[in-house]
Amino acid sequence: MITLNNIVKIYKTGDIELKALAGVNLSIAKGEFVSIMGPSGSGKSTMMNILGCLDTATFGEYFLDGVNINDTSEDELADIRNRKIGFIFQSFNLLPRTTALENVELPMLYKGINLRKRREKALKALEAVGLSERIDHKPNELSGGQQQRVAIARSLVNNPVILMADEPTGNLDSKSTLEIMAIFQQLNAIGITIILVTHEPDVAKYSQRIIHFKDGVIDEDEIVQHRSLAESELLDLNLFKNEEAVS
């Protein structure tokens, strides 16, 4: 699914250069659930931005699902982000004056899907994450855990093959964290590749593999030996199954 060859990222401010990534080699297979960890300034956020096609490397090669990202135009990158990648953030990034249903519809609006189909799929998505009774609520009328569920539903409606989650439990209490990690594990079980950035070791243990960054390089790459299982309600998430993800 993902191959990185000697990825270097340099930020320039005037005459000053900052090497955020200093030659990263990495492979992530289809269907893996990977956590990325590291202290502030280690390069993990830069790595996530490059993996999510939100930024490009200064040097090196990035292959995503067989496509050389280095050779793509801005329009092609935008299309890849919309079709293949779902994003989830710590701050939820929901539109504050818009209902849960309308927030979930947004990615389909950008894709040109008509209103009837958008509404139908958004309703099913919210039902799938356990929010069928909150469709008309705005973000300030929802708990943090409910807002993140809306964000997850929104990230999934275009049936991505990869989910990129940047500190998705950072603003949540322990109960909501467990519920969100249960959703991630269930999504991973239907074949979706998940890449999670977190600073919490307990959260990382819900994944299958933990990659530690330090000073712009991978310091450690470990398989989780005693993986935590998030026991929560069993949701019907097959709506989001993407045949590309499991082929």
Beta strands, then each sheet from edge to edge (+ up, - down):
strand 1: 2-13
strand 2: 16-28
strand 3: 33-37
strand 4: 59-64
strand 5: 67-68
strand 6: 85-89
strand 7: 162-166
strand 8: 193-197
strand 9: 209-214
strand 10: 217-223
sheet 1: 2+ 1- 4+ 5-
sheet 2: 6+ 7+ 8+ 3+ 9+ 10-
end
